[in-house]
């Protein structure tokens, strides 16, 4: 199996098998592709509904129980299947036609959303209903997320993948701006039922978009042979994991995302009780807090899309920005200051996540794309069960401000450590002088073989340019 060469530089990355990291991704080139325009429009509508559902789900649990720990339990139920099954989803993404798979994964949440809204409208909803539906949605996400990530390159090609990733991030977070605000207002005026119904109906837009795509315009690559046995599935999983382990920059990018997602991005667990208990606001206030994360994220994503170069150092700087923003959030009891803090949390979070996504997408060979992206989506979304439960338990016992502050400090530490590692990679290897024992100095000065033996010694003494692993 081939490994992508990594050349140290001032924040740039060497070319992988089909693209160069650190090259320009500026402009809006992804939109010249009709299939991507359809994808973008459908996803934007659907994601607004998803964020409405996220606000409604958290607020419903808070109304039913009042316990932040159960918010963590719902997050674990929804994202636990991604943690357990996400890597297998990558095998499906690499072996089945991606567009057809994605159509199927949109029908499933449409049905679940209709069931949830019916339970709420009939006043029969209970906590276990929310947990079961969250779990079933998580099973769908385990397949949908890596397949959708791997499908982007088929819509736009390798030359526009970085631009498409940046706009996907902007689209996701534009929905984060609109969805929670609309969801909060809807819940305040009509209750949580209409928010669940709107989420269910929003999937129709995605299904229509996928059906309208032109198969002939997709940059489809041959998939792997469909595994016919458990051992074949495990072999395919191992190949993707081995690539990540043997490619230091990909491993570091995914590692930073995993740690910060676990420690510092448990918004659905900590922000509802923070809004209610510290800021003394209602569902609309909670929606606007979440929307400010989206505002910061959209501006960050558009900056990445239009300013050009993708530099891995932005991953570390994003984690640092998120950590500082959450420290300010934990110390605040002012709604205005908290809105500003959430803005910078959004800037940092999407700078980290979008850049890491682009680094991985431009590094990975096409035949491994689904499996490697499943590692990314597994650690990004699958960290929620662990982080959500732990953060919920801390918030329940020690207070929500302490839980936010602890996650902030851990995220900040992760960013600082990764920044140090990236700067170390950017330094050119300095050959060390070969020390010749006094007893051999005369011989080395006259021996014609001395230069030949000194060069390997210097290379052996020089630090590895590819970093650890």
N, C-alpha and C positions, 0 to 999 in steps of 0.2 A: 504493500500500500504506500502510495506516495505521500510525502509530507510537504506542506507549503513552505518554501524558504522564507525566512524572516530576516530582513536586513535592518540593523539598527539605524536610526536617523533621528532627526529633530522632530519627534512626534509622528513621523510618517511611517508607512508600512510598505514592505516590498510587494511586488506583484505576486498574486496567487495564480492558480491555473485558469486564467481567463479574465483577469481584471487587476487593477492596481489600486490598493488602498492609498489614501493620501492624494488621489487625483481629484479633479474638479467634479462636483456633483451639482453645481449651481444651476439656477433657472428652474423651469417647470417642464423638463423634457419628458417626464413620465406621461404627461397628459397628451402627448402626440399619439399615444396608443389608444385606440377606441375601447379595447377590452378593459384597459385600466380605468378609463373614464367611467365606464359602467360599474366596475368594481368599487371605485371611490364613492360614487353617488349612492349605491345601494348600502355600502358599509356605513356611510355617514348617517343615513336615516336609521339603520338598525342600531347603531351605537348610541344614538340619542335615546332610543327606547331602552337599551341595556342599562344606561346610567340612570334613567328614571326607575327602572326595576331595582337597581342597586340601592338607591336612596329609600325606596318603598320597603324593600326587604329589611334593611337595617332598622328603619323606623318602626316597622311592624313588630320585630323582635323586641325592641325597646318598650313598645306599648304592652306587649304580652307578658314580659318578664321583668324589665327594668335592670337586667343584669348584663354587664359588658362581657362576662365570660361566655354567655350563650351567643353573643355576636361572634366571638372567636370560634365557637363550635360550628356555627353556620358556615363561616369561612373555611373551616377544616373540611366540612362535608362537601362544599362546592369545589374546593381545589385539591382535596386529598386524592381523588381519582387521577388528576393530572400528575401528581407526584408518583403514583404507583404505576399508572398505565401510559404516561406520556411518551416514554421511549418506544413502547409498542406502537403508539400512534405514528411515530416517525417511520417505522417499517411499513405501515399502511400507506403513508404519504409517498414513499419511494416505490411502492409496488402497484398501486391502483391509480387510475386516471384521476387527477386532482380535482378538476372541475366537477365531475360527477360525484365524487366523494363529498365535496363542499355543498352541493345541492342537498344531499341527504342529511348533512349535519345542520342544515337550517330548518328542516321540517321538524326535527326533534324538539328544539326549544320553543318553536311556535306552539306545539301541542302542550308542552309543560306550562307555558305562559297562560294559555287558555284555562287549563286546570286550576292554576293558582288564582287567577282572577275570579273564577267561579266560586272557589272556596271562600274568598274574601267577601264577594257580593252576597253570599248566602249566610254569612256570619258563622261559618262552621270551621274556620281555619284554626289550627292548633300548631304549637311549636314543632311537633314531629312532622307535620305536613311540610313545613318550610324546610326542615332538615332533609327529608326524603327527596323533595324536588330539587334542592340544592345539590344533593349527591348525584341524581340522575343528570342534571345539567353538567356537572363535573365530568361524568363519563363521556358525554358528548364533546366537551372541551379537550379531552385528552387526544381525540382524533382531529378535531377541527383546527386547533391552534397550530400544530406543526405543519399540517397540510396547507393551511392558509399562508403561513410564512414561506413555505417552499413554492407556493403557486405564484408569488409575486414575480419571480424571475421569468416565469413562463409568459406573463403578460407583457413585460417590458424589455426582456433580454438583459444580459449582463451589463451592457454599457449604461443602462439607466437604472440599475437596481438601487444604487445609493440614493438617487433622487426620489425614487418611489418609496423607499423606507422612510425618508424624512417626511414626505407628504402623508404617508400612512400615519406617522406619529402625530402630525398636525391635525389630520382628520380625526384620529382617536381622541385627541384632547380638545378639539373644537366641540366634539360631542360631550366631552366631560364638562365643558363650560355650559353648554345649553341644557344637557340632560338633567343634571342635578338641580339647576335653577327651575326648569319647567316642572321637574318631579316634585320639588319642595312646594312650589306654588299649587300644583295639582293636589298634593296630599293635604295641604292646608285648607283648600277650598272644597275638595270632593272626597278625600280619603285615599287610602292606598290602592283600592280596587282598580280604578281607572288607570293608574300607573302600570300595574301588571298587565292590563289589557292592551295598553299602548305598546308595551314591549313585545307582546305576542304578535300583534299585527305588523310591527316594524320588520319582522323577518320576511314578509312577503316581498318587500323591496329588494332584498338580497337575492331571493330565489329568482325573481324576474331578471335581475341583472346578470346572474350566471346563465340563465336560459338564453338571453339575448347575445351572449358572447359568440364571436366567430371562431370556431375551432381552427380554421386555416391560418388565423393570425397569431395563434399561440406559439411560443418558442418551446415546443414540447420536446423533451429529451427522452430517450428510451428508459423505462424504469427497470428496476431489478426484477429478476424472476420472483414470482410470488412464492413465498416460503411454503413448503408442503409438509413440514414437520416442526415440532418444537425445537429440535436441535438447529434447524435452518433459521428459525426466528432468532434464536439466541446468538447464532453466528453473525447474523446481520446486525443485531444490537451491538455486539462486541466490536464490530468494525467501525461503527460510528463513534463509540466511546473511545476506542483506541486512537482515532484521529484527533479527537479533542485533547486527549492526554498527551499526545506527541507533538502538538502544535502549541507552543507556549503562549503566544499572543491570544489565540482563541480561548485557551484554558483560563488565562488571566481575565479576559473580558467576561466570560461566563461566570467566573468565580466572584468578581466584584458585584455583578448583577444579583447573584444568588445571596450574598451576604447582606447587601443593602436592602434587597426585597424582604428578606427575613426580619431584619432589625427595624427598618425605618419606613416601610411602605404599607403598613397595616391600617390604612385610612378608614376602612369600613368598620374597624373594631374600635378605634380610639376617638374618632371625630364625633360620632353621635353622642357619647356620654360627655365629651369635652364641650360640645355645643350646649347640651342641656344642663350639665352640672356646674361648669366653670363660667361660660359666657351667658348662661341663663337665656338662651334663645330657643326658637321653635324649629319646626321642620324646614321652614323657608330659610332661616339663618344657617342651618346645617347645609342646605342645598347651595347657598352662596359661598360658604367656606370651601366646599368641594369644587365649586365652579372656579374659584381663584386658583386652585391647583391647575385646572384646565387652561386658564388664561396664561399662566406662566409657561405651561407646557407647549401651548400653541406657538407662542412667540419664540421659544427655544427651538422647536421643530422647524419653523419657517426660517429661522436664522441658519440652521444647519442646511436647509434645502437651497438657500439663495447665496450663501457666502462661499461655497466652494469646497474646501478641502475637509476631508474626514480624518481627524487626528486621534489616535487612541488616548492621548493625554486628556481629552475631553471627558472620557469615562471617569477618570479619577477626580477631575475638577467638578463634575456633576455630582458625584457622591459627597464631596466636601460641601458644596453649596446646599444640598439637601440637608446634611447634618446641621449646618449653621442655622438654616431656616427653622428646623424643628426645635433647636435649642431655644430660639426666640419664641416659638409657639408655646413650648412648655412653660416658659416664664411669664406668659401674657395672660391677663384677665380682661383685656380690652378687645372688643370685637373688631375695631379698625386695625389695631396692630396685628391681630391674628389673621386678618385677611391678607395683609402685606406679607406676613411670614409664610402663609400658604402659597402665595404667588412664587416666592423664591424656592419653596419646596418643589413646586411644579417645574420651575426652570431647571433645577438640579436633577430631578428625577428623570426627565425626558432627555436631557443632555447625555446622561449616563446610558439610559436604555437604548435610545435611538442610535447612538454612536457604536455601542457594543453590538447591536443588531447588524449594522452596516459592516463592521469589521468582520463578523462571522460570515455574513452573506458573501462578501467579496473574497474571502479566504477559501471557502469550502468548495470541493469539486462537485459538479452537478449530481453525480451518481450517489453522493453521500448527503445531499442537501437536506432531505427530509429527516434523516436520522440525526444529523448534527443540529438542525434547528429544533428538533424535539428535545435535545439536551438543553438548549437555550430556553425554550418555552416551559420545560419541566422545572428548571430552577427558578425561572421568573415567576410563574404562576404557582408552581408546586411548593414554593417556600411558604406560601400563605398558610397552609394547615399548621405548620410548625410555628411560624411567627405569629399567626393569628391567635392560636391557643395560648402560647406563652405570654404574648402581650395582653390578651384578655384577662388571663389569670393575674398578671401584675397589676393591671388597671383595677381589677376587682378587689385586690387585697391592699395595694399600696397607693392607689389613686391614679387617675388617668394622666395627670401632669407628670408624675414620676415615670410612668410607662413611656410616654412620649419622649421625655428627656433621656432616658436610658437608650432607647432606640436611636436617638439623635447622636449621642456620643459614640455608639458602636458604628454607626454609618460614617461619621466623621473620621474615626480611626481607620476604617477600611479604605476610605478615599485617600488619606494621607499615606498609608502603607503602599497602596497601588501607585500613587504618584511617585514615591521613592523608587519603586521597582521600574517603572517606565523610564524615569530619568536615568537610572543605572543602565538600562538597555540602550539608551540614546548615546551613551559615552562610547567612543571608539575604543576598541581593545588596545591597551598599551603593552607592547612586548616588554618583558622584564629582562634586565641585563643578566647574562649568564655568568655566574660566579665560578671562576676557575681556581681550584686549589693551588697553593704556591708550588707544590711539588710537580704540578703539570704545566705551569705557566711557560716554561722554556719550550716544552714540547708543543704546546698549543700555538706558540708564536711561529713555529717553523713547520708544523704539520699541515700539509695541504688538506687534510680531512677535517680540520677544526671547524671551518665555516659550515660544513655539512652537518656536523653534530650539534652545533650551537642553534641552528634554526629550528629543528624539532624541539629542542629544549625550551626555546622561547615560546613556541606555539603551545606546548604543554602547560607552560606557566601562565599564559594569558587567560583571562576570564572568558567564559562562554558568552557569545554575543546573543544567543537565543534565550537567555534567562534560565530559570529553574525548570526541571522536568525533562 
